[in-house]
Amino acid sequence: MVDDAQATVEADEEEPTPAVTRIEGTDAASAAGTADESDIPADVREYERFSKIDGATYDRANEFLRDRTYVTAREWAIARLCADFRTETGVEMTKIGENLPELVPFMTDTYSPQAVNQARSSFDDKVRKAGATFLYGAMCDFYTAEELDDLMYEITEIAKFLLEVEGVELTVDEELEAEERISSVMREVRESSAALRHDELCCPECGHEMEPADD
């Protein structure tokens, strides 16, 4: 049996698995070669995370994400599945890959555990890079507080939409609370970065601390 928790792939040596294999004149179930429903695990049959976009094509979902995020629809869906199908021993990558068309309406092909792991790793890498880019933008003083607030509002709206597509129902109070928490954190980031830029001078090479010059 494949070790689901530690499925690995040599990204430099293996071509990425195509996000979708198109088979003319077939639906998602027949394209994936799915058999009797009794062969599908119960937790897969009951999974409804992406039910709001039933019938949507991969291309439409992918276009939306590419216009607004760094990740593809394939990476988004598989990252969510890896979080939802995690056990005490690791992620059930074989189950995810074998039942991908049943779990995600816009996916029409099964995946190997290695391909599932590759997509999840790609998602993780892009989140780190996007996070570093955004945090630098927030810390470098390129934006005013008002501009940063506007940026955070736009980003939060996109994130909330993706959560709603996944089936997460947010009340108005929950949305307002989340927005306030995010705004509060970003205000702290701005204040701390200002202190780093102007009050705490330290040589990046040797670590020697220098006193700021008096005006």
Buried (B, 14 or more C-beta within 10 A) or exposed (E): EEEBBEBEBEBEEEEEBEBBEEBEEEEBEEBBEBEEEEEBBEEBEEBEBBEEBEEBBBEEBBEBBEEBBBBBBBBBBBBBBBEBBEEEEBBBBBBBBBBBBBBBBBBBBBBBBBBBBBBBBBBEBBBEEEEEEBEEEBBEEEBEEEEBBEBBEEBBEBBBEBEEBBEEEEEEEEEEEBBEEBBEEBEEBBEEBEEEEEEEEEEEEEEEEEEEEEE
